[in-house]
Amino acid sequence: MYLVALLLYAGIRGNFIEDRFTLIYRDPIMYIMAFFFLVSLVVLFLNRLRDRKLILDGTRIVFHSRNRERVVDTSDLEWMHIGRERLVQTAGRFQLIVFKTKSRRRIFRIRVGRYERGDELVQEMQKIAGHVPRRKRRTFGMSRRRSI
């Protein structure tokens, strides 16, 4: 999209003088659009180079990249939570999938908005979450008082 916008802008701003097309090189908007195009091209190249994938099987979750593959068995899951991330406001009902394994201290966090087919991801994760306990609420050492 950035390339198309750059070409359209260059075509509109360029001049036709004596059957020759000249481009305006001192236009700051041209530099900004070229910068965005180059940055998006580099990011696209890096994403293709990393080759990151999330593979869901009925019995395991696989985080695949070019250099490494991490496999998490669903029998090793301690708890799982599918819901919203408090600080991020994006469209959609489910924005975040969090789960903890028994063998690892830190949690796994999957942001649904970063994947192409987010709805299918949430459906598959809900199937897996049906067999796993839910996340326990933190009480921070305080108990609720009940009024009688």
Buried (B, 14 or more C-beta within 10 A) or exposed (E): EBEEEBEEBBEEEBEEEEEEEEEEEEBEEBEEBBEBBEEEEEEEEEEEEEEEEBEBEEEBBEBEEEEEEEEBEBEBBBBBBBEEBEEEEEEEEBBBBBBBBEEEEEBBEBBBEEBEEBEEBBEBBEEBBEEBEEBEEEEEEEEEEEEE
